[in-house]
């Protein structure tokens, strides 16, 4: 028995990396502040209207060679970017740019931090468009579906016990930090647990994406048919691809199975005070959003101008009768190719929508109708998740100019 899906993915990623290297134009424009009519409007800096955030080569390549615009017209090396993906790519007029963070939270955090600190760019009016693939919860969506998040939840930032050593009345070995049971809110807070983005902007992005014709595959159709059960639990998973508003879980661990998926589904519910809808599973989004939040505090970026889109490449749990390991390692789910294709199919509609309505709608920004930001209320406003801004800061042990905001001076402790 061969590791079909993982082997295929590695081959695709490897070939994409080679083509990424070969596709890069000559390095004459690298490291330069390129000055033209568009750039001069922002004091010589590059001021893109949309910045596409890809995480690895296949996601990036989905945007290359398309008829709408040429992202490889300019390739600009940015210090601090991944050694594998050292360049930002931009169209000829710099209205649309793209970067590739590299996979996992650390790569995403460092790459986005390097971007926002770069003197090459003016990002104050830029829309950041996270556009990648993800695992998917078959209770909510299916292979090839296009998801748009309100919340990004760092689900693995918890205590973890081997499930063979947990109490008999526990369903999972994951317990929020500082808590004593899976359904309790964490009392040891780091600040990256949950981010909330602009739902008014998300609604516009969804409207644009719904005009796209989504790709599918015969293998995906055959695999998702296993999720059509009498109980109808996975009705969404058995359907054809569609566009949906639901949320994204962030974890460096690539997991599979009902136990872990249900645990993180519960974590999403708890950390968003019952509002979040666990749907997509990815490795980078909370790291990306933390970097953009910190830069927004300094008015280098605008946190209200963020769209998080993930397309579904594989199910996070097996169909009834299938093993979790088979689902992850061996099954030919057939979702990778349509997920990559739908990054472009749906994503280009979003990018064109922003560009076409720049003067009438997007230049001035889309005013949020919901709270945006982190659990601390760093950007202002009152978080609609968590125990409250002041309590969150206290539980995090925030240091202010007046000293520690803590309940006494207790040390951080672990179970």
Rosetta blueprint (number, residue, H / E / L):
1 X L
2 X L
3 X L
4 X H
5 X H
6 X H
7 X H
8 X H
9 X H
10 X H
11 X H
12 X H
13 X H
14 X H
15 X H
16 X H
17 X H
18 X H
19 X H
20 X H
21 X H
22 X H
23 X H
24 X L
25 X L
26 X L
27 X H
28 X H
29 X H
30 X L
31 X L
32 X L
33 X L
34 X L
35 X L
36 X L
37 X H
38 X H
39 X H
40 X H
41 X L
42 X L
43 X L
44 X L
45 X L
46 X E
47 X L
48 X L
49 X L
50 X E
51 X E
52 X E
53 X E
54 X E
55 X L
56 X L
57 X H
58 X H
59 X H
60 X H
61 X H
62 X L
63 X L
64 X L
65 X L
66 X L
67 X L
68 X L
69 X L
70 X L
71 X L
72 X L
73 X L
74 X E
75 X E
76 X E
77 X E
78 X L
79 X L
80 X L
81 X L
82 X L
83 X L
84 X L
85 X L
86 X L
87 X E
88 X E
89 X E
90 X E
91 X L
92 X L
93 X L
94 X L
95 X L
96 X E
97 X E
98 X E
99 X E
100 X E
101 X L
102 X L
103 X L
104 X L
105 X H
106 X H
107 X H
108 X H
109 X H
110 X H
111 X H
112 X H
113 X H
114 X H
115 X H
116 X H
117 X H
118 X L
119 X L
120 X L
121 X E
122 X L
123 X L
124 X L
125 X L
126 X L
127 X E
128 X E
129 X E
130 X E
131 X E
132 X E
133 X E
134 X E
135 X E
136 X E
137 X L
138 X L
139 X L
140 X L
141 X L
142 X L
143 X L
144 X L
145 X L
146 X E
147 X E
148 X E
149 X L
150 X L
151 X E
152 X E
153 X E
154 X E
155 X L
156 X L
157 X L
158 X E
159 X E
160 X E
161 X L
162 X L
163 X H
164 X H
165 X H
166 X L
167 X L
168 X L
169 X L
170 X L
171 X L
172 X L
173 X L
174 X E
175 X E
176 X E
177 X L
178 X L
179 X L
180 X L
181 X L
182 X L
183 X L
184 X L
185 X L
186 X L
187 X L
188 X L
189 X L
190 X L
191 X L
192 X L
193 X L
194 X E
195 X E
196 X E
197 X L
198 X L
199 X H
200 X H
201 X H
202 X H
203 X H
204 X H
205 X H
206 X H
207 X H
208 X H
209 X H
210 X L
211 X L
212 X L
213 X L
214 X L
215 X L
216 X L
217 X L
218 X H
219 X H
220 X H
221 X H
222 X H
223 X H
224 X H
225 X H
226 X H
227 X H
228 X L
229 X L
230 X L
231 X L
232 X L
233 X L
234 X L
235 X L
236 X L
237 X L
238 X L
239 X L
240 X L
241 X L
242 X L
243 X E
244 X E
245 X E
246 X L
247 X E
248 X E
249 X E
250 X E
251 X L
252 X L
253 X L
254 X L
255 X L
256 X L
257 X L
258 X H
259 X H
260 X H
261 X H
262 X H
263 X H
264 X H
265 X H
266 X H
267 X H
268 X H
269 X H
270 X H
271 X H
272 X L
273 X L
274 X L
275 X L
276 X L
277 X L
278 X E
279 X E
280 X E
281 X E
282 X E
283 X L
284 X L
285 X H
286 X H
287 X H
288 X H
289 X H
290 X H
291 X H
292 X H
293 X H
294 X H
295 X H
296 X H
297 X H
298 X L
299 X L
300 X L
301 X L
302 X L
303 X L
304 X L
305 X L
306 X E
307 X E
308 X E
309 X E
310 X E
311 X E
312 X E
313 X E
314 X E
315 X E
316 X L
317 X L
318 X L
319 X L
320 X L
321 X L
322 X L
323 X L
324 X H
325 X H
326 X H
327 X H
328 X H
329 X H
330 X H
331 X L
332 X L
333 X L
334 X L
335 X H
336 X H
337 X H
338 X H
339 X H
340 X H
341 X H
342 X H
343 X H
344 X H
345 X H
346 X H
347 X H
348 X H
349 X H
350 X H
351 X H
352 X H
353 X H
354 X H
355 X H
356 X H
357 X L
358 X H
359 X H
360 X H
361 X H
362 X H
363 X L
364 X L
365 X L
366 X L
367 X L
368 X L
369 X L
370 X L
371 X L
372 X L
373 X E
374 X L
375 X L
376 X L
377 X L
378 X L
379 X L
380 X L
381 X L
382 X L
383 X L
384 X L
385 X L
386 X L
387 X L
388 X L
389 X H
390 X H
391 X H
392 X H
393 X H
394 X H
395 X H
396 X H
397 X L
398 X E
399 X E
400 X E
401 X L
402 X L
403 X E
404 X E
405 X E
406 X L
407 X L
408 X L
409 X L
410 X L
411 X L
412 X L
413 X L
414 X L
415 X L
